[in-house]
Structure formats: structure tokens, C-alpha cells
Amino acid sequence: MRGLTVTYGSTLALEDISLDAPAGASIAVLGPNGAGKSTLLQSIAGLVEVPRGAVTRDGNRGVAYLPQSLAVEPSFPATVADIVEMGRWGDLGPLRRLGPEDRERVRQAIEEMGLAGVAERRIGEVSGGERRRALLAQVIAQDAALILLDEPFTDIDRPTADSARALIRRWAAEGRTVMVATHDLERAATEYDLVLALNRRLVAFGPPSEVCTEECLRETFSGHVVRLGESLFDTAHHHHGAS
Amino acid sequence: MESVLIEPFRDEGVRNGALAAMAVGLLCGTIGCFVVIRGVAMFADSLAHGILPGVAVAILVWSGAEGPPELGLLGFGLTSGLITATATALLLRSGRFRSDTATAVVFVAMLALGVAIFSGAGDDSIELEEALFGDVLDVSGGDLALIAALCGATLVPLAFLYRPFTLAAFNRARATSLGVAVGRVELGMMMLLAVTIVIGFQVFGALLVMGLTIAPPATASLLVSRMPAMIAVSSAIAAVSGPLGLLVSWHLDVAAGASIVLVAVAIFVAVLLLRPSRA
């Protein structure tokens, strides 16, 4: 990613971001609200126009972006299993039917996310946690090389959060690049290979031991960081980080 | 009993009307599912009014006894529909209106423009009424073949839009990330909807064609949980509403197009009342 700059109207959302995201790494994208975390992920996914700069990728196995909001109408005519199956549609195109391998991949994704019991229920009628897991299963089925998750731990139950964490580790181990927008300082420091500290511009990017210093985080969160015992807390968002 | 059901269809006009209504119903009931899952019923209704000025101009241009040829109607109707959609999109992009306001402003403008052009064409009352409410019982054998062929031809590109549009209706960001060009897919669907309205308006009129596009999918969504089943149930309801409506129209001596739409709505109400809530 080279010299990425994104603006909304006259507001600068991101300024001159340059970084190399290696394959097989889990990357926490850390920053306060309005830091441009979502915008960065959406720029990489090709969802927002990038007036300056460029995003380049090795290979063409695709990008899977999972937005923060998964709101859906209760009447939307698709079961949880249908939603997972949609993950294969990108590769299959508009008409080709699912082959045995596609079906097996869908079945495994449903199994892995613990959705077998709700697979035949409407996506609009399951709980928020189940819906989040259905979308994560859809991303599993998509089989992308670069996976971008926007605040996947917001408003979900414990089992869903645990399975999402296990999934992020597995994806990285499989050689995929996983970028996760979060404002959970503690977990960013302990659970990811790399941390990207963002506040409209790139504050720091590297292993947690280098990035998660008090000085760097103070700069990222514009002073809203206090030291409590052994760990650093971001006062503006500590309620999300509690565990 | 048998004669009550069969007798009306001994009349060739009723028979042609029933078959044309079935063909248009199949198409409306299918494309209506996409309209309903995307939540754009109001916009679809606006598009139905939006084709009126185009149709009026076509009738002005070909003012001879034969009336405008099918392709002429399609061309002018589509252009008019595109103007409606573009005007709505521009108003929305300005960010100064809610979407229902932008949609409604454009649709009343197009309706008024349509009525004005019709009135300029002279013998306005008959043609305007036909454009708004159609004439199911005035379908010739040639019209019927053409309408059926156009309905079939419209279902083909619709099949190609099934997956991309369903993805986009579910979640635009996920759709883009799965390789769907969301803007182009939605434009394509809008054009197919405009084509459907132009085909359907000749049978049902611009206003009543929306009845078969919205009521059957709404009914189907009460009965089934998956898109393929919804399309099957919806198109079946829309298709049977044609002949059933004509029977009602024959025996009660009420307007044919309105009877067909009322049958579709009656099925909706019956399902709504009889089907226990899913929750």
C-alpha cells in the first residue's frame, strides 16, 4: 500500500498511509473512533474511492471484507446455510452450480462456526452473535487470501468472540493476511502478530512490543491513555476492552 | 359449476387476456421478489409512473390508427424510466432530501408530465385511462405472442442477475467483496424492471402492473424462507391471479385489470390472516 490518501468532501479521512502487510500475519488496526480504521479497510477492499495512492496485492485470490454492521431485514429470504453458501458465489459466477467441493466447504464452515443447529433458520431471525458467525462462515467459504474484519467483536456474545479469535489465528496460520479493526488495546498487544496504530495518518506499524508503547499509544489516542497497573487502557473506549 | 369456470374463456378476448395476464404475471411475480428484498417498492411504483411521459410521446409520434409499434413503446418507455431514475438519484446525491421525498417528487412530476402530454394528444381520456389501467380484454393473438416472447426474453438476463443482485440486497459491502459490481447490477435490475413495466402496462396499465409486482412477493415472503421458493410461489400467485381475476370480472361485471390485482391482494390478505406469525 503506497501513499494512500482518502478524503470525504473536504475532510481528510486518511493521509499518506504506506505499509506492507505480509502474508500469514494477523494485524490489529488500532485507533480511536474517527481514526479512519474502517476507511482504511474499505479502501483496501475497493469499497471507497482512493483519489491518491494505490493498493497492490500479490496473487488474485481475492479480498474478503466483513463490515461492522450486519443489519438485515427479518424477512430477508435466506437461511443461515444460504448465507454461508453465498461465500462460494464469487468463484462460481452467476450461474454455475455448487460442486461437491463447494458443498463440503460450506458444510465445514457451518460446522466450524457452530451453526449446525440454526442452519435452516432465516438469517434475519437468528441472534446477533449467530448472524456474526454466519458471516464469518461466509468468509471461510469465500477462501480469500486477504481478510479484513471491521470491529468483529462489537456487541457479540462470548462464544462468538472466542470462535472469531480462533478463526483469526487459524487464517494467519494458513498463510492468509488478516487485518482487524479494533479499539481493544489489551488484546491488540497480546493476540496479534502486528499492530497498526492509526489516527488519520500511520502512527506506527510493527510487532506489538514496538508499537504498544505508552508514548505511541498516547499519540494514537490523542492523550486518552492512562496506565492502570500493568496494562494500558484507552479511557475513551475501555468498556469495549474489558474482558 | 363447470360452466361458471369455463364459460368466460369461450370468449377469445377473455382467453387472450388470461394468457397475457399469466405471462406478465410470471414476470412481475419474479422481478417483484427482487424489488421486495431490496426494499424499493416505492421506487418501483415511481418508475411505473415514470414511463408515462415516454408512452405518451410514443403515442403522439405514432398517432396513426395502428398505434405505436412495440419497440417504439419500449424505447420511449425505457428512456422515460431512465430519466425518472436519474432524476431521483441526482436529488438523493444532493443529500438534501430523504429518499421517499426525492422518489415522490420525481414521480408526481412524471405523472403530471404524462397527463399533460396525453392531453396535448387530443383524444386524451381513452388513451390516458388505458395507459394507467390497461385493457386486458383488448389483446389480439399477435399481441399475445409478442407479450409472451418479451416476458420470456426478460427472464433470461434476470437469471444472470439472480446471484449478484441477491448478494447486493443482502449486504452491499459483502457483495462488492465477492466480486459484484453493485452499481452496474442495480442499474441492470432497474432497466429490467422498466422493461417489465412497459410490457405489463399494455395489459394492466402503469398503475395496476405494480399490484402484480408487489402483492405476490409480499404473500410469498409470508409463506417461505428462501429466495428460490419465494420466486416460485410469487410467480405462481401472480400467474393464477390473471385467470381468477378475469372470472371475477366476468361474473361481477367489474373492470378486468382491477379484478386481477384485487385477486392478488385478496390472496395476500388471506395468507396474512390464516398463516400464524412466524415469530
Chai-1 contact restraints between the chains, C-beta under 6 A:
chainA,res_idxA,chainB,res_idxB,connection_type,confidence,min_distance_angstrom,max_distance_angstrom,comment,restraint_id
A,A45,B,S177,contact,1.0,0.0,6.0,A-B,restraint_1
A,L47,B,A173,contact,1.0,0.0,6.0,A-B,restraint_2
A,L47,B,T176,contact,1.0,0.0,6.0,A-B,restraint_3
A,A64,B,S177,contact,1.0,0.0,6.0,A-B,restraint_4
A,Y65,B,A173,contact,1.0,0.0,6.0,A-B,restraint_5
A,Y65,B,S177,contact,1.0,0.0,6.0,A-B,restraint_6
A,P67,B,A173,contact,1.0,0.0,6.0,A-B,restraint_7
A,S75,B,S221,contact,1.0,0.0,6.0,A-B,restraint_8
A,P77,B,R226,contact,1.0,0.0,6.0,A-B,restraint_9
A,P77,B,M227,contact,1.0,0.0,6.0,A-B,restraint_10
A,P77,B,M230,contact,1.0,0.0,6.0,A-B,restraint_11
A,T79,B,S225,contact,1.0,0.0,6.0,A-B,restraint_12
A,M86,B,L167,contact,1.0,0.0,6.0,A-B,restraint_13
A,W89,B,R163,contact,1.0,0.0,6.0,A-B,restraint_14
A,G90,B,L178,contact,1.0,0.0,6.0,A-B,restraint_15
A,G90,B,G179,contact,1.0,0.0,6.0,A-B,restraint_16
A,P94,B,F160,contact,1.0,0.0,6.0,A-B,restraint_17
A,P94,B,R163,contact,1.0,0.0,6.0,A-B,restraint_18
A,R122,B,S225,contact,1.0,0.0,6.0,A-B,restraint_19
